[in-house]
Amino acid sequence: MFERDGKPMPGIGETLLSAYESGLKRPGPEYLHYLCSVYRVEPVALGYDGPCICGHGHRMPGVVRGGLQEAKPDNSPDSRELWVKPPGDPSADGGEEDENVLRRTLLGVIAGASVPLNPEVINAAENIRRRMDETLVSTTVSPAMLDHWEESAASFGRQYMNTPPMRQLCDVLLEFSTVRQAMERHQPIDLQERLCALAARLSGLAGIIMIDLGDQRLARSFFRTSRSAADETGDRALRAWVTAREALVPLFYGDPREALTLAKKSRDLAGQTPCAAKAMAPVVEARALSMLANAGGKKDVVDQAKRALARARAAFAQMAPAQQEDTVFGYTERQLYFHQGDALARLGQTLEADLILEQALEKYDGDLLDQTLIRFDRAHCRLLEGDGEEALRIGEDAIRRVGDSFRTDIIIRRAVDLARAIQLRCGDIPGLKEFQAKVTAPKEPEPQNPMGAEV
């Protein structure tokens, strides 16, 4: 089965099987999946808690959930049907297969593989998002279960900066699909509103991850779904958060005017409500204005950007402490420093920008994505001051610190932009061509687990 799935031969032998049977060792999720497939049983039959990570059943042909049906011989060499869906199974709409695509991707990421954002994952993500759209327009779960889901969403937000994007995308979309299934039936109004708020946050987080992975179209689609869900809640702060986060799509993909429009819309939605978006929206506004100013252009645009940053600092001071500690669903002090420094660097205010970016870097602890972007901003400051060699050194250091799992589209774009800017300003300085080759080279596949090691 490992050979069939294109994996290195597993290190399973009599000694390891004996250790499993005696209870001295427990198989990891991947080995347990393949053992269940070989023996055609569920994990509980082997003495382990279920379900299997693949989400399927593994029982013998002819056995269905809830009873037996007539067994039919299957002599095909590639028969992989694990169980037969009974009539009326709600998963027959294809949702389960989309979840299985994400589970298989998750297995690969857990095993250490470098998994790209491939068409199969894109289709699964789009299908899950589309079904949520369908559920929102057609729409019982216990408050305790909702508490659990809300805590899971908050946990995803805390893990965002330090979890490889493909790994987190799978986790978020699987939870998102579960929430969608719960919304298929009519709910009491208070629970329905909480489910919609949860759907808005999970879909918004999926949109954020899609920005990191470089899929602008899917990012916009997830934010559109997030807006639809947030509009069902009447929560101004949540609606403003979705719009502020959506503004990052055009901001990162070269349309500062659209980003500026969305930032102002988010600011209007927030109104006088002290919330994350009230601080975030003017920061996005300032960053969009800084792009329009072309690093030191029209003075009136520079002044507008600085006024927006002042509003952001004032709004941040009014936020609740819990929101000031939430990287994704709130807005942290280190993010405020980073984004202020980014805007000032683009405005050409290099001395002020570098000081703020240095403070931002000191406030980050292990959040690799933003730390890398901060280093690129500092490199940009050095370049504006005419020191191309130091800018290149900082850029090389930033890339060296990032493993393949975190070399997302947004990081590669910034590295390529830096290399291009150095070449335009300073020419082909020593080391530049090597840096360009490194950041544009395909990712090296990450090493698989050693023989006999478990996931």
N, C-alpha and C positions, 0 to 999 in steps of 0.2 A: 504493500500500500504506500509506503514511503517512496518507493521507486516510481510508482504510478503517478504520485503527486509531485514528482520532480524534486524530492528532498534527498539530502545525504542519507546513506544507510544508517538506521538507528543502532545505538549500542545496547540493544536488548539481547540478553542471552539467558542461559539457565540460572546463573547466579543471581541476576537482577530479578528475574521472575520469582525465584525462590524467596528473595527478600520481600517482594510484594506479597507473596502468599503467606509468609510468616508474620507480616505486619511490621517488619524492621524498617521498611521503606514504603513510601507512598508515591505512586506515579504522578508526574506533573500533569497539567491540563492537556497538553498535546499527546503525551503517551497514553493517558487515560482514554482520550478520544479514539485513538487507533486500536487500543486493546478492546474497547467496547465494540468497535466496528468488526474486529476479527471474530470475537466470540458471539456477536449479534445479541448482546444483552445491554441492559441499562447499568449505569454505575453502581446502583444499589445491589445488583446481583453479584458484583465483585467486592462488595463490602465497603463502598464509598458513597458519600452523599452526592446527589445529583443537583441539577441536571448537568449533562455534558456541555462543554463550552460551545459545541457546534449548534446546539439548540434543537437537534433532531432526536428522534428515537432510534434505537439500534436493534429492535427486536426482530425475531425471525420473520421471513416473508409469510404473509397470511395473517399476522397479528396486527390488529389496528387498535387505536386508542378506544377503549370502552368495550372491546369484545373481539370475537374471531370472525374471519370470513374465509371462504374457501381458498386454500393455498393453490397458487398456480406456479408450475415449474418455470424457471427462468434460466435458460441456457446461454444467454448472451454473455460474451466475454467481459463486458463492461457494465454489468448490472450493478447499480449503486443505490437503488431505491431502498431507503431505510424503513419507511413505514408508509402505509396507505392512508390518505386523509378520508375520514368518514364523510358521508354526504352532509352538506350544510356547514362544513368546517369554516369558521369565519376567516381563517388564514388563507382561504383559497383565492383571495384577490391578488396574490403575488407578494403580499407584504412579508410573509415569512421567508421567501427566497431572497428578498432584498436584505433582510436581517442576516441571512446566512452568508451573503456576500461580505457583509461587514464583519461577521464572526470569523470567516476565513482570513480576511485581511488582518483582523486583530491577532489571530493565531500567528500569522507571519511576522507581525511587528513584535509580538512577545518573544518569538523565536530568534529575534535579532536581525531579521531581513530588512533591507532598505526598500520599502514599498512605495512606489510613486502613486500619484493621484491618477489612476488609470480609468479608462472608459467604464469598466464594470462598476467601480466604486462611485463614479460620477452618476451613472444611471440609477444605482441603488439610492444614493442621496437624493436625487431629483424625485424618484418615485415616493420615497418616504415623505418628502416635503409636500408633494402634490396631494398625497392622501390626507395630510393634515389640512391642507386647503379645503379639500372636499368635506372633511369632518367639520371644519369650522362653519361651513355654510349649511350643513344639515344637522349637526349635533342632535350601577352607581358605585361610587367609590368611597371608601371610608376616610374620615379625616386623618386617621393614623397613617394610612397609605400615602395620602397627600403630603403629610409632614415628612415622610421618608423621601418622597420624590423631590420635595423642595430642598431638603438637606443635600440630596445628591447633586442637584443643580448648583447649590452654593459650593459644594466640594469641587465640582468641575471648574468653577471660577477660580478657586484657590490654587488648583493644579495647573491652570492654563500656562503660566510662564515657564514651568519646568517639565512639562510633558510633551514629548514629540507630537507634532500636529496630527499626523495620521492616526496615531494611537488614540488621541483624545477625540478625534472626529468620530471614530467608530463607537467609543463609549457614549458620546453625547447623542448620536443618532439612534443608537439602540434604546436609550432612555426616552428620547423624543418619540420613537415609534410606540413604546409602551404607553406613554401619555395619550397619544392619538387613539389607541385602542380603547382606553378608558373613556374617552370623550365620544365614542360612537353611540353611547346610550345617553338618554336625557339625564341630567343631573339636577339636584337641588340648586337653586340660583347661587348660593354662597360657594358651594363646591365647584360649580361650573366656572365661576369667576376666577377661583384659585387655579383651576386647570388651565384656563386661558392665559393667565399671567405666567404660569410655568411653561406653557408652550411658547410664549413670546420670548422668554429668557433663553430657553434651549435653542430655539430657532435663531435667535440673535447671536448666541455663542457659536453655533454652526456657521453663521455668516462671517463672524470674525476669523474663525479657523480657515474658511475658504479664502479670505483675503491673504492670510499667511501662505497658503498653498498655491496662490496665484490664479485662482479661477474666479474672475470678476463676474461672469454671468451667474454662476451658482451663488456667489455671495449676495448679489442683488436679489436673487430669487428667495433666498432664506430670509433676508431682511424684509422683503415684501410679505412673506408669510408671518413673520414676527409682528409686523405692523397690524395685519389682519387680526391676530390673536390679541394684541395689546388694545386695539380699538374696542374689543368686547368687554374690557375691564373698566373703562372710564378712569383709569389710573394715569393722571397727567405725567407723573414722574416717570412711569414705565414707558409711556408713549414717547416722551422726550428722550429717554435713554436710547430707545430703538433708533430714533431719527438721528441722534448724534453719532451713534455707532455706524449707521448706514452712510453718513457723510464721509467716513474714512475710505469708502470704495472709490469715489471720484478723486479724493485727496491723494490716494496712493497711485491712481492710474491716470494722472495727468489732466484732470478737469477741475481746476480750483474754483471756477465759477459755480459749478453745480455743488461742490462741497460747501461753498459759502452760502448758497441758497438753503441747503439742508441744515446747516449750522444755525442760521437765523430762524428757520422753522422750529428747530428743537428748542431754541431759546424762548420763542413765543409759547410753545407748548408747556414749558416748565413754569412760565409765569413767575409768580412770587414764591413758588414752592421750593424750599431748601432741599436740593437733591443733587445727585451726581451730574445729571445733564446740565444743570444750571452753571456748573463750573466747567464741564467738558465742552459744551457748545461754543463758548467764546474762545476757548483754546483752539478748537478746530477752525473757527473763524479767523483767528490770528495766523494760523499756519497757512490757510488758503490765501489770505491777503499777502503773506510773505512770499508765496510763490508768484503772485501777480506782480509784486514789487520788483521781482528779478534781482534780489540781493542788493538793495541800496538804490532802487529806482525812485519812483515818485514819492516825494516827502509826505504828501497827504495820506498815501496808502500806508507808509511806515507809521505815521501817527495813529491811524485807525487801528493797526495791528497792536500797537502798544496799549491803546485804550482797552482793547478787547482782553489783553492779558491782565490788565488791572482789574477788570470786571471778574475774570476767572479767579484771581486770588481772593477777591472779596467774597465771592460765592463759595469758594472752598472753605473759608473760615466759618461759614454758616452750616456746613454739612454735619450730620451726625457722626460721631466717632466710628461707628460700625461701618458706615459707607466710606470713610476715609481709609479704611484698612482693606477694602474689597477691590482687587485689581480689575475685575471684569464688570461686575454689576454696580460697582461704586467708582470711586476715583481717588487714587492715593496721592500722598504728597510727593513721592518720588516720580510718579507719572507727571504731575504738575511741573516739577523742575525740568524733567526731560523734555516735555513738549514746549515749555517756554524757551529752553535753550535751542531747540530745533527751529522754532520760529525766528528767534533772534539771529541764529547762524544764517538762515536764508535771507534775512534782512540786511546782512553784512555787518551786524553789530558784533564783531568777533570777540572783543575783549569781554564784554558783558556775557555773551553766549558761552564762551569757554569756561568762565567762572561758574555759571549756573550748571553747565553740563558736568563739570567736575564734582559739584555738590550732588548732582543727581546720581552719578556713578557710585559715590560713597554710600548713598541711601539704598542701592540695590544689593540684595544678597541672594545670589544664585539665580536670578531671573535673566536667563541667558539671552533671550530675544531682544529685550529692551536694552540690555547692556551693550549688545553688539551694535544696535542702531545708534546709541549714544556715542560709541567710539567712531562710527562713520561721521557723525555730526562734528566731532572734535577734529577729525581729519579734514573735513570741509573748511573749518575755521583756519587750520594751518595753511591750507591751499590758498584761501582768500588773502592771507598775509604774505603769500609768495613763497612759502616753504614747501615745495612739492615733495622733496625727499622725506620730510617728517610726516606729511600727509600719507605718503605711500607706506611708511613704516607702521603708522597707526592702523591703516587699512589691512595690512598683512597680519598684524597682531590680532585684529578683530576676527578675521577669517580663521586664523590658526586655532582660536579658542572654541570654534563652533564645530561640533561633530556633524556627520552626515544627516542624522535625524533632524537637526535643527537648521540645516542649510535650506531654508524655505525660499520660495520665489521672492519674497520681499527682501530678504537678506542678499540674495544674488543680484537683484536689481540695484540695490544701493551700492554693492561692490563694483558692479559694471559702470554705474553712473560716476563713481569716484574715479575709476581708472580712466574713463573718457575725459573727465574734467581735468585730471592731471596732465593727460596728453595734450589737450588743447592749450593749457596754460604754460606748461613747462617742456613740452616735447617728450621724446622717448628717453626719459631718464633711466639710469641703471635699475634693473629689477622690475620695471613696469610691465614689460612683455611677459615675464614669468608670472606676475600677479594676474594679468589678464587671462593667461592660459589656465591658471589654477581656478579662477572663479567661473570660467565658462566651460570647464571640463565636466564630463558626466560624473555623477557621484560614483564612488567606489562602493561595491556591495559590502555591507557590514558582515563580519565573520559570523558564521553559524556557531551554535553551541558545539563544544568538542564532543567526540564520540562517547556515547554513554551518559553524557550530561543531560539533565532534565530541565524542561522549561518551568 
